[in-house]
Amino acid sequence: MSEYLSHSEAETEALGARFAEKLPGGAVIAMYGDLGAGKTAFVRGMARGMGLNCRVSSPTFTIVNEYLGDRELIHFDMYRLSGADELFDIGWEDYLARGAVCAVEWSENVEDAFFGDEIRVTIEKLSDTERKITIEGAKPC
């Protein structure tokens, strides 16, 4: 487990970029944190770290955003889902089979869909700008 302190959205993005540079294809990133904690900012950084030049936004209403390039990042927002069954209904296993990196916001809503090999990223709001980011199951950034 590694802990980091971020003092700004830019620092959260930079940590996400360092974190994602060497992520293997097929990695599942289970993300936890309150509304506005910085999960999407972290994923924006992940996309940059994976070499993807795209606009990353929260998939709250679309459920899934796909960012494609030399590597693939699939960004899920499970806020509106009531359980893992709904995630399987939208093709979770098909996304996993593609070998893309999958970042899952609001993972607490779909924990039954994970197989125990996911990397857990928890973002805790300490103040308006400061965040404590805990990464479990991956090498330090």
N, C-alpha and C positions, 0 to 999 in steps of 0.2 A: 504494500500500500504506500502511495506517495501523496503528500499534501502540498498544495501550492496556495499562495495568497495572491490574488489579483486586485489591483487598485483601480482598474478601469475596464471598460468594454474592450478596448484595444489590447490590453494585456491578456484578457480572457481569450480573444481571438488568436493572439500570438501563441499562447499555450496550446490551443487546439491545433494550430499549424504544426508545432513541434511534435505533438502527440501523434499526429496522423502521418507524418512523413514516411515512417517505416511500417505502418500497419499492413499486415498481410491481407490479401483479398479474402473475403469470407468472414472477416472479423465482425462481431456483433458488439456494438457499444450501447449498453443499457444506461440511459441517462435519467438522473433523478434531481429534482429541485423544484422549488415553488415557482409560481407564475412570476415571470420577470427576473428569474435568478441569473439567466445568461446562457441557457442551454443552446439556443439558436446562435448566439454569438460564438460559442465554442464550436458548433458545427460549421459556421462560416470559416473559421480558422482551419478546421479539418479539411474543408474543400481546398483552401489555398495550399495547405501542406501536402495535399495529394496531387497538386499541380493542375487543379481544375479552375478554369477561368469562367466563373458563372456567378449569377446573382443568387444568393442563398436567402430564402425567406422561410418563415415558419409554415409548415404544412397543416396548420390547425384545421382548416376547412376542407382541404383536399386529402388529408390523411397521409399522403405519400408524395414526396418530390424526388425526382431522379436527376442526378447531376452526372453527366457523361463526358468522358474524355479518354485519355490513355488508361485511366482508372475509373471505376464507378463508385459513386457514393449514393446510397439510397437513404433518404431522410424521412423518418416516420414520426408522426405526432399522434400519440394514443390518448390524448386528453378526452376526446369525445367517444372513445370506445369503452364498453362495459366489461370486456374480458378478452382473454386470448382467443376464444372461438371466433370473434369478429376479425381478429388479425389473420387467422387462418383462412377465413372467408375471402379476404382481399388478396390472397396468394402469398402469404408469408413464406411458405416452403419453396415457392418458385423464385422469390427474391433471393433466398439463401442459396439456392442451387446455382444462381448466376455467378457466385463468387465475388459479389460486390461487397464493399464495406457498408454495413447497415448501422445507422445511428438512430436510436429509438428514444424519443422524448416521452416522458410520462410512462416509463417502463413499469412502474408499480401497478398500472392497470392491466398489464399483459404478462406478468412474470411467469405464468404457466407455459408460455411459448418458448422460453429459454431452455437451453440444454445444459447449463452449468458451466459453459466455457466462455461466457460473455465477459467483456471488460466493463466494469461498473464505474461510471463517472457521476459523482454527486457534487452539486454546486449549491453552496449554502450562502445566503445573503447575510453579510455582517453589517452592512450599512448601505446607503444609497449607491455607493461606488465599489465598496470592497466585497470580495467573494472569497470563500474558502473552497477550493476545488480538490476533491479527493478522487484519486484514480486507483482502482483495485483490479489486479489481474493483468497488469501490463508492466513493462519495464519503465523506469522513470524517464521523463521527457528531458 
